[in-house]
Amino acid sequence: MQDMYKKSIMDLTKDELSSVVKPSFRAKQIYKWIYTSYVDSFEEMKNLPKDLRKELDEKFLISPLKILAKEQSVDGSIKYLFGLQNGLSMEAVLLPMKKEIRDEDGNVVQSSKYTICISSQVGCKMGCAFCLTAKEGFKQNLTAGEIVAQVLEIKKDIGIAPNKRVNVVYMGMGEPLDNLDNVIKAVKIFSDPDGLSISPRRQTISTSGLAHNIKRLGESNLGVLLAISLHAVDDDMREKLMPINKAYNIASVLDAVRNFPIDQRKRVMFEYLVIKDLNDDIKSAKKLVKLLHGIKAKVNLIYFNPYPNSPFQRPSEKDVLKFQAYLREHGVTCTIRESKGLDISAACGQLYEKNSNTTKGK
């Protein structure tokens, strides 16, 4: 279906681009125009010959995405709905982690920090019971360019300087390891020093636990960080929440994690979605400590974000704090993810569904 549309030049690594344009040094120039000058057309690339600009314009478009809608929270978080060329759409979220602070002389004493949560697919095959995206089913994989463009378009939209590094988390719509080839390519494009220059150490790939592809990702030796969406401490509960557990149970996922190459200064992140009266008790905390024994792990507790007609509820702050305290007391590094965007369509897939329903009603 995507072949009907003009290919995005952002689908190409710099090496691939250098084999398309001659002489090859033009690839570096084009990369800089797109990723550090934020141009929207080939005509703006003034140091390229006119014939080459025309040829590129005939063969390629630059960004394959358009912003269809966005919602901003009082905490500064912004959820974006992006449209693809074929009419499908998906989401990404900008999370401001630190605000810029200046002293009375105007000098920056604290730099702003941003994390951008991006999608790897339109929809998802995993069918997790707590996920709104799962309700829409799977539509298609995103290309490498469609993955990368989410970050570029957000940086352009809010005016983040080209040389300002951001953290990228593959934790939006879709399962990144179900689209592994395009995700690996996106990591390489992101990290190119002539482009967005986002180090692999600033890129975290979150997976629901495709053990064989955790192994493949490790063998690619990209240097990215790994996050495992665990959410349960035994196979019975995890199968109810995450059908993928039938194919890849907790033991197989943890075995793959133990063999994953990771920087000695880093830890494997385990995402644990805390759901009221389901997995928020101390008994579950005890099982989690036992499961992670021997793994250099960091647990990130996440409050469940309710959405309309969800069968699950948000846990109490008291229970989440008790859960965290137990893990810390037993030697497990544990943080609680700060809830952001609760006043907007905060749950993954919620803005997508809102837009779909509006479209259906026309």
N, C-alpha and C positions, 0 to 999 in steps of 0.2 A: 504493500500500500504506500509506503514511504517513497518508493522508487518513482512515483508519479510526480514528486515534487523536486525542486532544485536542491541539490546537496549543499549542506552548510560547510563552509571552509573550516569551521571550528571542529568538525569531525576528524581533522587531520592533525597528526603529530607534526612537529617541525621537520622531522626527517622525511615523513611522507610528503609534506608540502614542498620540500627542497627537490624532490624527484618530479614534481609537477611543474614547478616554475624554474626557469633558467635565466641567468645563472643562479646557482643554488643559494647564494647569499641573500637573494630576494625574500626567501622564506623567513629569515630573521627580521627583515624590515616589516613584512606583513604581520608577523606575530606582534611586533611592538606597536604597530598601528592599532591592531584589534584589542590587545590586552592591556596596553599601558597608555594609549592615546584615546581609547574608547570611541573610535570612529564608527559610524553607522553605514558608510558606503565606501566602495573601492575608489570612487572619484576623489575622496579626500586624501588618499595615499599619494601625496604630491611628489615623493621621491621615486615613484615607480613610473616607468615609461607609459605613455598614454595607451599604446597598443596592449600592454600587459593589463592595465586597469580595465580596458574594454573586454579582454579575454576572460579575466576573472569574473567580471560582472555577468558575462554570458553563461559561465559554467557554475558559479556558486552564488549563494547568499551568505551574509555574514552570520547574524544570529538567527537560529531556527525557532526562537521563542518570542512571544509577545505577552506583555502583562495584561491580563483580562480583568483582574480585580485584586484589591489588597485591603487588608484591615489592620489598623494599628491599635495596639493596646496602650493603656495608660502607662505601662512599664517600659514602653519603647519597642516592644516586640512587634514585628510586622509579618503577617502571613500573606504570601503571594499566591495567586492562581495564575499559572502560565498556560497559554494556548500554544499548541503545536500546529504545524502546517496543515495537518489532516483534520483539524477540528477537535481533536481530543485535548484534554487538559490535565494538569497535575499541579502539585503544590510544592512550595519551599518556604522556609521561615528564617527570618533574620532575628537573632537573639543578641541584643547588646549586653555584654558581660560586665564592662566597666565604662563609666563615663569619663570623658576628658575633663581634667581639672587643671586650671591655670592659676598661678599666683597673682598678686596684685599688679605685677609688672607685665603680665601677659605671657609669662613663661609656662610651658607645659610641665606640670609636676606629676601628672598621671595621664598616660595615653589611653585613649579609648580602645576597647577590645570587643571584637565581634565573633560570634559563631554563626555559621549559616548551615542550616539543616536542609539537605537536598534529597530529591527523589531519584530513584533509579529505574522505576517502571511506572506505567500508567495502570493503576490498580495493582492487584497482588494475587498470587496463587496460594498463599500460605493459609488463608482462612482462619486467622486467629480470632477467637471468640470476642475479645475485648476491643478489636480494631474496626473502626468505621470504614476504612479503606476496603476491608475484606468484603463488605456488603456489595460493592460495585463489581467484584470479580476482577479478573485479569484482562487487560486490553492489549498492551504491547510493552516490549522493552524500549527504553530510551537509548538513543545513540550516545556515543561519547560526547559529541557536540551539544546534545540536548542536556546532558548532565552538567557539563562545564558552563554552558550559557546561563544556568540558573544563578551561579555565583557572579558572573560578569554583569548580568542585567540588574541584580540587586545592588552591586557596588556602584553601577552607573546611576541607578534610580535615586539613591540617597546620598550620592556624592562622596563615597569612600575613596580616598586618594589611591591612585594606581599602585603606589609603593607601600600602601598600608596592608600588612598581612592580616589574613583572617583565618579562623579555624573552620574546617569543613567536616561535617558529620553526615555520613550516608545513612540517614535515619528517617527519611521522609516516606513517601509512598513507595511500596514495593520492597522486594527482598534483593539487596545488592548482589549476593552471591548466586542468585538465579539469573543474573545478567552479568556474569563475571568478566567476560572478555571486554565488554564496553566499559565496565567499571575500572578494570586495570588500565585501559587506554586513557580514561579520564584522569586517573591518578597521575599518569605520565604527562598529560597535557597541563594539568594544574601545576605540576612541579617544575615545568620548564622555566629556566632563569630569564628567558626573553619574553615570557608570558606573564601569567599571574604569580609565578614564583612562590607557590604555596608548598612548602616542604612536606614530604610524606609524613613527617612526624606531627604535622598539624592536620592530618587527615585521618579520621576514624571511621572504619567500616563496621557497621552494626549488622549482625546476622541473627536470624532466628534459629540457626544451628544446622546448616547444610554441611555436615562433617566432611564429606569428600571435597567440597569446594573450599572449606577452611584449609585443608591440606594443600590444594592447588594455589590458593592465595599465598600461603606460606612459602611454597616453592618458587613463586614469582619474585620473592625477596625484594619487595618494594620499599619496605621500611615503614609501612603504615601501622597505625594502632588498630587493635581489634576490640570490638565490643560484642558480647554475647547477650542476646535477649533471653534470659533464663526464666524469670517470672514464676517459677514453681520449684519445689524442692524434691518432688517425687514424680515418677513417670505417670501415675494415675491422674494426678492433678494437671500435669503439664499437657497430657493428651487431650484433656477436656478444654484447656485454654488454647493449645497450639497443636493442631492435627499433625504438623510436621514431625512431632515427637514419635509418631508411630513408625516413621522411616528412620529417624535419627534420634534415639533416646538420649537421656542425659549422659549416660556413661560414654557413648560414642562421641558426643560433642566435647566432653571434658578430655577424652583421649586426644582428640584433634588439637585442642587448645594446648595441652601439655607439650606438643611437638611444634607449636607455632613459634617461629623466630621473633623475638621481641627485644628491643633495646634494654640493656641491663638496668637502666634508670627508670624504665616504664613498667606498667602493670597491664594485665588484661582486664578490661572493664566488664563487669557483669551487671547488666541492666535488670533491675527487679521491680516490676510494676506492682505496687502495693494496692491490693483491692480489699475493701472492708469485709470482714468476716470470712475471708477466703484464704488469704496467705499472709495475714498481718499479725499473727500471734507468735509468741516466744517459742512455741514448739517448732514452727517453721524456721525461725532464726537458728535454733539449735541444729536442725538438719542442714541448713545452708552452710554453717561453719564446718560441719563434717564433710560435706560435698567438696568444698574448696580447699581442703587440707592438702598442702604440698604445691599449691598453685600460687604464683605471685599475682594475686588478684586484688582488684578494687571493686567494691560493690557500690552501685549507684541506685539508691532507692528513689522511685518515681511515684508520686501520687497519681492514682488513676484520675484522668480528666473525664468527667461524665459528659455524655452527649444524649440528645433526645432518644428516648426509648431504650437506653442501654440497660442491660440486666444487672450491671455492676454499679457499685457505689464507691465514692471517694472515702478513704480511710480517715480516721481521726488523727490529728497531729500528735496527740499523746501516744497512740499505738505505734506510729512511725518512729517517734523519738525513742521509745522503749526498744523497738526492733534494732535501731541503729546502735544504741548503747550496748546491747547484748553482743552484737558483732564486734564492736570496738574492744569490749572487755575480753574478748576471746581472740584477739590478734588479727582481726580482719579489718583492713582499711575500708571505711564506709562513709559515703557522703549522701546527702539528701539533695536531689536536684531541685533547685529553686523553681517553684511553679511560676510560669510566665504566660501571659496572654489569656488569663482566665475570663477576661471580659470580652474576648473576641472568639472566633471559631477556632478554639485552641486544639481540639482533638484532631489528629491526623485524618484528613479526608473530609472534615466538616465543611470547609469552604468550598471544596470540590462538589460535595453533595448539595450544598445550598445553591450553587450556581447551576447545577444540573436540574434541580427542581424548578428554578426560575425559568430556565430554558424550556423545560417540558410544559410549563404553564402558559407559554406564549402561543 
